[in-house]
Structures are given as structure tokens and as C-alpha cells.
Amino acid sequence: MNALITKTKSALSAAALFAFGAAMAGLGLAAVSLLAIFALVAIGAAILTTPFLAITQPTEEDTAAAA
């Protein structure tokens, strides 16, 4: 009877440890995914704002009009 209780405790302990490990792995993947989403948003914002922030190069017409 004592061996049965010991085996049951061991099995439940292993199952609990596996469930805890799976939960921690899920949290880790969620954190990495969140960082990846933030990176994609930053890249998207940079791509969308690039045309508005482009530095215009002066042309010959601009220099002639300024002089």
C-alpha cells in the first residue's frame, strides 16, 4: 500500500511539474511574441513616416531662385 501511495505522489508531482513548465514556456512565448509585435509596429511606423520626413535635395532651380 505504501508503494502505491509513493508512486501516486511521484506521478502527481511529475504531472504538476510538467504543467508548470508548459505554463512558463507559454508565458515566455507570449512575451517574445509581444516584443515581436512591438518591433513590427515600429517598423511599420518608420515605413509610413519615411516619405513625410524625407530630406529634399536642393535643385538648380532652387539655387537660381534664391540668388
C-alpha positions, -999 to +999 in steps of 0.1 A: +000+000+000+029+023+008+044+018-026+012+027-043+009+060-024+046+068-032+040+061-069+009+082-069+027+111-053+055+108-077+032+107-107+012+137-095+043+156-088+057+150-122+024+160-138+023+192-118+059+200-128+051+193-164+021+216-163+041+243-146+068+240-172+043+242-200+027+273-185+061+290-181+070+282-217+037+296-228+044+328-209+079+331-225+065+326-260+038+353-252+065+377-241+086+372-272+056+375-294+047+408-277+082+421-284+079+410-320+046+428-324+061+460-310+090+457-334+067+452-363+047+483-353+078+503-350+090+492-385+056+499-399+055+534-384+090+541-398+080+529-432+048+551-432+066+582-420+096+580-443+080+599-472+070+628-449+104+630-433+125+627-465+151+654-468+146+672-501+178+679-521+181+714-535+180+716-573+195+741-596+161+758-599+160+763-562+195+778-560+188+801-590+156+813-574+173+820-541+201+841-558 
